[in-house]
Amino acid sequence: EPILEQLKAEPDVETLACQLEAFGELLAHGGSCEHAKLSADQIQKSTEVLQMLMRESNERRDEREGRRGDEDVDDEEEEQLEGEAEREEIVMQSLVEAAGKLFEVYQSGYLPYFDSLLMPTVSEMLQPTAIASSRAAALCLFDDVIEHCSADGGSSRYIAGI
């Protein structure tokens, strides 16, 4: 899975966002082409990478917020921090969209992967203390759960918690 290795190794957030967008499109093809569907092992590995990238994104956000709290932040640095935050939001949006594609293609079959790997991170993102963009990203994921896992009742256990 060279694409997963590339996603894990990409240091530039703008490039990462573009790669994640392409990865999401690749995942979406599994819905229309049987040969493009991932194996259980590939779904597991893909979800592990998404989890890792979500945590890294949250860590970069926390580090940036710490720098923003410094008294020595001038206008130029504040502008730089805002640019970094905007780029990071695009990365998180791309991560959520990729996970959404997994729900779209595998529907409730994806829930065990979501529960074991992404749910802890997504739950943290839903906390009232999380920044608004993190809460919005987490809600988008639950929107995908409801949209793609309701036909067989897979989403019912999540609705009460939202």
Secondary structure, DSSP 8 states (H G I E B T S, - for coil): -HHHHHHHH---HHHHHHHHHHHHHHHHGGGT-GGG---HHHHHHHHHHHHHHHHHHHHHHHHHHHHHTSTT--HHHHHHHHHHHHHHHHHHHHHHHHHHHHHHHHGGGGHHHIIIIIHHHHHHHHSTTS-HHHHHHHHHHHHHHHHHHTTTTTTHHHHTT-
